[in-house]
Amino acid sequence: MSELITLGIFGFLILVLLFQMVRIVPEYERLVIFRLGRVIGSRGPGLVILLPFVDRAVRVDLREQFREIPQQTAITKDNAPIDIDFLIYWRVIDPVASVVQVGDFVSAAVGIATTTLRAVIGDILLDDVLARREQINEILRSKLDEVTERWGVKVTTVEIREITPPRDIQEAMNRQMSAERNRRAMVTEADGKREAAVKVAEGEKQAAILRAEGEKQAAILQAEGERQAQMLRAEGYASAIRTIADVARTLDANTMTLQYYDVLKALGTSDASKWIIPVDLVRLGQFLSSNREGDEEKR
């Protein structure tokens, strides 16, 4: 019975020793090993063997961490109090320094962040604080990183989440934003009216140009038509005159005499007391007398 108890105790001690000796380290962690109080480096990931009762291991997480800094009150350069809360993101790049150089990194980072925030905001005007948030984030990150670098910690990002100015300043800002929106609306409306007027004027201009072009083409076509009509009339007159001339060449004296007789007969039956005869009466008389003499000789 005593032997079984002894074996049990011995087995328990072996399990304890194995538990003390064997550690499994994940990929995102490292073990900082202290041997008899002196740091000998970091181990991992994977299987790590420790000397029982001699080595002491401290786990360090290498993943990126974040901490929310509670709302802090800071005074701007123009003496305006504002409340700011922000987030700090960091990760360990030197496991040994993060264990040896600082006892509580999170608390130390919060203290440095609050004091650095007040120092940075104190050099900036209120309007710039509200407008230059990204720049303030970068300034805070660089200043914090300068301090935490000796601790083996890299501050990756600082993000200001909310900036709350005093109530009276908020009301003034709201009025300013409302006035700015009204101004932009009026400018937009004026630009719209101006563009519409320009479009209308441009349309009227194009319409006038098109009308003028149409009238010009119509006038050209009308003139061309009149010219061609006049040419056709002239050609008709010329053709008629040529026909008359050709016929006149074939007429003899007797035919002309008969024509003159018909004209005189028509004048005689007319009621008019005055006649205008577009011929040379002397030559007509000579022509008629010569024709009468010729007829008598024939007889």
ABEGO torsion letter per residue (X at the ends): XAAAAAAAAAAAAAAAAAAAABBBBBAABBBBBBBGGBBAEBBOBEBBBBBBGABBBBBBBABBBBBBBBBBBBBBAAGBBBBBBBBBBBBBABAAAAAAABABAAAAAAAAAAAAAAAAAAABBAAAAAAAAAAAAAAAAAAAAAAAAAAGBBBABBBBABBBBBAAAAAAAAAAAAAAAAAAAAAAAAAAAAAAAAAAAAAAAAAAAAAAAAAAAAAAAAAAAAAAAAAAAAAAAAAAAAAAAAAAAABBAAAAAAAAAAAAAAAAABABABBBBBBBAAAAAAAAAAAAAAAAAAX
